[in-house]
């Protein structure tokens, strides 16, 4: 990977609504296409302690940072429920 592919890594986070993003495939609520470079992916992460979705993300290709604003997707397969079973 060259520096030109990661040129957005130093940019400030862009606010974005998760529901407006294009999904990588119809089976994933969480994986989205990067709206900046159109080829990378936003994967969404969870807090290791609380398992809540983290509102910051970055493209794994171009490095652009994002801040999710508005509603976050509901986790229908809650890890806390799975761990309790």
N, C-alpha and C positions, 0 to 999 in steps of 0.2 A: 504494500500500500504506500502510495506516495503522499507527500505533504499536501499536494493539491487536492487529494481526495478527502483529507481531514481539515480543509481550510476553515470550516465553521467552528472548530473546537474552541476558539477563543471568543466567539460571539456571546453576547448576553442571552439568557434564556428567553425564548419567545412564548408568550401565553397562547394556549390553544385549548379548545374544548375537545375532549376525547371522543365524543359522539360524532364530531364532524370529520374525523380521520377516516381514510379508506383502509379497510382491513386487509391483511396479507392474504387471508383466505376466509371462506365463509364459515369455517369451523372454529375460528378463534375470535373471542371477544377482546382479547388483550393485545395481540400482535397487530401493529399498524404500519402502513407505508409512511416513510418520512415525507412530510409535505414540502421540505426544502429541496432535497436532492432527487426525490421521486424513485430512488432505487434502494435506499437503506431501509432499516426497520427500527421501530420503537417497540421495545419488548415489555415494558412496564415491570417494575420490581415491587417486592414486598419488604416491609420492615421485618427484620429477622426475629424480633421479640414479639411484636403485636400482630404480625401477619397482615397488617393493613396495607393497602396499595399506597405507594409513594407518589406524591404529586410531581416530582421532578423526573425527567427522563432525558435520554439523548439518543441520537441516531447512531447505530453501530457502524455506519459507513462514513458519513460526512462529519460526524461529531457535533452537529447542531444540538444545543440544549433546548428543552421545552419545559414549561410549567403548565400542568393541567389545571384549568380553571373550570368552574361549574361542577356539574354532577360527574361522579366517577362511576364506572360500570360496576354493577353488583356482581359479587362472586357467587355464582350459583352452586359451585362445588367448594364450599368453604373448607379451608384447611383445618380450621379449629374443630369443625364437626367431624371431619375425617379422622383427626387425631384422637378425638374423644371416643370414637367407636371401637 
